[in-house]
Amino acid sequence: MYFDTHAHYYDDAFDADRDEVLSALPAAGVELALCPGCDLESSRQSVALAERYPHLYAAVGFHPENLEGASLDQLSEIEAMATHPKVKAIGEIGLDYYWEKDPGKRKLQQDFCSAQLSLAEKLDLPVIFHDREAHKDSLDMVRAHPNAHGVFHCYSGAVEDAKTLVIMGWMVSFTGVVTYKNARKCLEVIDWLPIDRIMIETDAPYLSPVPFRGKRNDSRNVFRVAEAIAQVKGLTAEEVGRITMENGKRFFNIP
């Protein structure tokens, strides 16, 4: 059984068959999944979906690419949603410099990220962190919030940055990218990482693993991530599934 720790089931890509996909997960070996929000509306949708499906949990927050028209005072609504019993994290938050080159808008990302890390510290909830082409600033942000704990999802950094995260008590999560031909850096990180710091995810509907690359992704493909990690760690996919399930349940405080 597997825990897909990151899948966006409110996305339009699931409008035609959302219930069919989510209802099918347990029989397909996916015991748990977590749906993180990216703004107020998607956070509300994540909570609503988690209420409908016993095996689905939610996170709430503002993604760095979803700040158009957003204001920091809206974090009071995120805080209110975070009290829901099926909300297990603040996220998806973070920094994304790949798409955003404007210094002023990068500063807005930093302000939202810092405020949400502070909120997570206040609520004692873990953080789901998005870091794309912003490794130094992301690590500096985390260092500035020593009471925050979380996971760098869809990890794209180097081994040295992963070592820093482990020292700070953070987790690292991997997607179907680990099955791609250019995944050498990810596999080097996995080889070094202690197995109790690894989680697996799909980032559905994105980042489908080989051999489904280019098609819509969903949690039924998360075992492909486990298979790739198992090859590096000298384990079976089932063993990786069991260990990452335990890691995810402990991280998100799920009984």
C-alpha positions as CSV (number, residue, x, y, z in Angstrom):
1,M,0.0,0.0,0.0
2,Y,1.2,3.5,-0.8
3,F,0.7,7.1,0.4
4,D,0.7,9.7,-2.3
5,T,1.7,12.7,-0.3
6,H,1.0,15.4,-3.0
7,A,-1.8,15.4,-5.6
8,H,-3.9,18.3,-6.8
9,Y,-7.4,16.6,-7.2
10,Y,-9.3,19.9,-7.6
11,D,-7.4,20.5,-10.8
12,D,-9.5,20.9,-14.0
13,A,-7.8,17.8,-15.4
14,F,-10.0,15.7,-13.1
15,D,-13.3,17.4,-13.9
16,A,-14.6,14.5,-16.1
17,D,-13.8,11.6,-13.7
18,R,-12.7,13.0,-10.3
19,D,-15.0,10.8,-8.2
20,E,-14.1,7.7,-10.3
21,V,-10.4,8.3,-9.8
22,L,-10.6,9.1,-6.1
23,S,-13.0,6.2,-5.3
24,A,-10.7,3.8,-7.1
25,L,-7.5,4.6,-5.1
26,P,-7.8,2.1,-2.2
27,A,-8.5,-0.9,-4.5
28,A,-5.5,0.2,-6.6
29,G,-3.1,0.0,-3.6
30,V,-3.2,3.7,-2.6
31,E,-4.2,3.7,1.0
32,L,-3.8,7.5,1.6
33,A,-3.4,10.7,-0.5
34,L,-3.0,14.3,0.4
35,C,-4.3,17.2,-1.6
36,P,-2.5,20.6,-1.1
37,G,-4.1,23.9,-1.9
38,C,-2.5,26.7,-4.0
39,D,-4.7,29.6,-3.1
40,L,-7.9,30.3,-1.1
41,E,-10.3,28.6,-3.6
42,S,-8.2,25.5,-4.2
43,S,-7.6,25.2,-0.4
44,R,-11.4,25.3,0.1
45,Q,-11.8,22.6,-2.6
46,S,-9.1,20.5,-1.0
47,V,-10.8,20.5,2.3
48,A,-14.2,19.7,0.7
49,L,-12.7,16.8,-1.1
50,A,-11.0,15.5,2.0
51,E,-14.4,15.6,3.8
52,R,-15.9,13.3,1.0
53,Y,-13.2,10.6,0.9
54,P,-11.9,8.9,4.1
55,H,-8.5,8.2,2.5
56,L,-7.9,11.8,1.3
57,Y,-6.4,14.5,3.5
58,A,-5.8,18.2,2.7
59,A,-3.3,21.1,3.1
60,V,-4.1,24.8,2.8
61,G,-1.9,27.7,1.6
62,F,-0.7,30.0,-1.1
63,H,1.6,28.7,-3.8
64,P,4.2,31.2,-5.1
65,E,2.7,31.2,-8.6
66,N,-0.8,31.9,-7.3
67,L,-0.4,35.3,-5.7
68,E,-2.0,37.5,-8.3
69,G,-4.6,39.6,-6.4
70,A,-3.7,37.9,-3.1
71,S,-3.1,39.9,0.1
72,L,-1.4,38.8,3.3
73,D,-4.5,39.5,5.3
74,Q,-6.1,36.5,3.5
75,L,-3.9,34.3,5.6
76,S,-6.5,34.6,8.3
77,E,-8.8,32.5,6.1
78,I,-6.0,29.9,5.7
79,E,-5.5,29.8,9.4
80,A,-9.3,29.2,9.9
81,M,-9.3,26.4,7.4
82,A,-6.2,24.9,9.1
83,T,-8.3,24.0,12.1
84,H,-10.2,21.4,10.2
85,P,-9.4,17.9,11.4
86,K,-8.5,16.7,7.9
87,V,-6.1,19.5,7.2
88,K,-2.7,18.2,8.0
89,A,-0.2,20.9,6.7
90,I,0.3,24.4,5.5
91,G,1.0,24.2,1.8
92,E,1.8,24.3,-0.9
93,I,4.0,27.3,-0.1
94,G,7.5,28.3,-1.2
95,L,9.5,30.1,-3.9
96,D,9.5,29.8,-7.6
97,Y,12.0,31.8,-9.5
98,Y,11.8,29.7,-12.7
99,W,8.7,31.6,-13.9
100,E,9.1,34.8,-11.9
101,K,12.0,37.1,-12.8
102,D,10.6,40.4,-11.5
103,P,12.4,41.4,-8.3
104,G,9.2,43.0,-6.8
105,K,7.1,39.9,-7.4
106,R,9.9,37.7,-6.0
107,K,9.8,39.9,-2.9
108,L,6.0,39.2,-2.7
109,Q,6.7,35.5,-2.9
110,Q,9.2,35.8,0.0
111,D,6.7,37.8,2.1
112,F,4.0,35.2,1.6
113,C,6.4,32.3,2.2
114,S,7.7,33.8,5.5
115,A,4.3,34.6,6.8
116,Q,3.0,31.1,6.1
117,L,6.1,29.6,7.7
118,S,5.3,31.7,10.8
119,L,1.7,30.5,10.6
120,A,2.8,26.9,10.5
121,E,5.0,27.5,13.5
122,K,2.1,29.1,15.4
123,L,-0.2,26.2,14.6
124,D,2.5,23.5,14.9
125,L,1.6,22.1,11.5
126,P,4.1,20.8,9.0
127,V,4.9,22.7,5.8
128,I,4.8,21.5,2.1
129,F,7.5,23.6,0.4
130,H,7.8,24.3,-3.3
131,D,11.3,25.3,-4.4
132,R,12.1,25.9,-8.0
133,E,15.3,27.6,-9.1
134,A,15.4,29.3,-5.6
135,H,17.5,26.9,-3.6
136,K,19.5,29.4,-1.7
137,D,16.6,31.7,-0.8
138,S,14.5,28.7,0.1
139,L,17.0,27.4,2.5
140,D,17.6,30.8,4.0
141,M,13.8,31.1,4.5
142,V,13.7,27.8,6.3
143,R,16.7,28.7,8.5
144,A,14.9,31.9,9.5
145,H,12.0,29.8,10.9
146,P,13.8,27.3,13.1
147,N,10.5,26.1,14.7
148,A,9.0,25.2,11.3
149,H,9.2,21.6,10.0
150,G,8.2,20.3,6.7
151,V,9.0,18.6,3.4
152,F,10.6,19.9,0.2
153,H,8.3,18.4,-2.4
154,C,9.3,17.3,-5.8
155,Y,12.9,17.8,-4.7
156,S,15.3,19.2,-7.3
157,G,18.2,20.3,-5.2
158,A,21.7,18.8,-4.7
159,V,22.9,16.4,-2.1
160,E,24.5,19.1,-0.1
161,D,21.2,21.0,0.2
162,A,19.5,17.7,1.2
163,K,22.1,17.3,3.9
164,T,21.2,20.7,5.3
165,L,17.5,19.9,5.3
166,V,18.1,16.6,7.1
167,I,20.1,18.4,9.8
168,M,17.2,20.8,10.2
169,G,14.8,17.9,10.6
170,W,13.0,18.3,7.3
171,M,11.8,15.6,4.9
172,V,12.4,15.3,1.1
173,S,9.8,14.0,-1.4
174,F,10.1,12.7,-4.9
175,T,7.8,12.5,-7.9
176,G,7.8,10.6,-11.2
177,V,10.8,12.7,-12.3
178,V,12.9,10.0,-10.7
179,T,12.0,7.7,-13.6
180,Y,13.2,10.2,-16.3
181,K,16.5,9.8,-18.2
182,N,17.8,13.0,-16.8
183,A,17.1,12.1,-13.1
184,R,20.8,11.4,-12.2
185,K,20.9,14.2,-9.6
186,C,17.7,13.0,-7.9
187,L,19.0,9.5,-7.8
188,E,22.2,10.7,-6.2
189,V,20.2,12.5,-3.5
190,I,18.1,9.3,-2.9
191,D,21.2,7.2,-2.6
192,W,22.5,9.5,0.2
193,L,19.2,10.2,2.0
194,P,18.3,8.2,5.1
195,I,15.2,6.2,4.2
196,D,13.2,7.6,7.1
197,R,13.4,11.1,5.5
198,I,11.9,10.1,2.2
199,M,8.3,10.5,1.0
200,I,6.8,9.8,-2.4
201,E,4.2,11.7,-4.4
202,T,2.8,12.1,-7.9
203,D,2.1,15.9,-8.0
204,A,-0.9,14.8,-10.0
205,P,-2.1,15.7,-12.6
206,Y,1.5,16.6,-13.5
207,L,4.9,14.8,-13.8
208,S,3.6,11.4,-14.9
209,P,6.3,8.7,-14.5
210,V,7.7,6.6,-17.4
211,P,6.0,5.0,-19.3
212,F,3.1,7.4,-18.8
213,R,5.0,10.6,-19.3
214,G,3.0,13.3,-21.2
215,K,-0.3,11.8,-19.9
216,R,-2.4,12.9,-17.0
217,N,-1.1,11.6,-13.7
218,D,-2.9,10.3,-10.7
219,S,-2.1,8.5,-7.5
220,R,-2.3,5.1,-9.0
221,N,1.1,5.8,-10.6
222,V,2.9,6.5,-7.3
223,F,4.2,3.0,-7.1
224,R,6.5,3.8,-10.1
225,V,8.2,6.3,-7.8
226,A,8.6,3.6,-5.2
227,E,10.1,1.3,-7.8
228,A,12.7,3.8,-8.8
229,I,13.7,4.5,-5.2
230,A,13.8,0.8,-4.4
231,Q,16.3,0.2,-7.2
232,V,18.7,2.8,-5.6
233,K,18.2,1.6,-2.1
234,G,18.4,-2.2,-2.8
235,L,14.8,-2.7,-1.5
236,T,11.5,-3.9,-3.0
237,A,8.9,-1.4,-4.1
238,E,6.6,-2.9,-1.5
239,E,9.2,-2.2,1.2
240,V,9.6,1.4,0.0
241,G,5.8,1.7,0.0
242,R,5.6,0.5,3.6
243,I,8.4,2.7,4.9
244,T,7.3,5.9,3.1
245,M,3.7,5.2,4.3
246,E,5.1,5.2,7.9
247,N,7.1,8.3,7.2
248,G,4.1,10.1,5.7
249,K,1.7,9.2,8.5
250,R,4.2,10.2,11.1
251,F,5.0,13.5,9.2
252,F,1.3,14.5,8.8
253,N,0.2,13.1,12.2
254,I,-2.3,10.6,10.7
255,P,-3.2,7.7,13.0
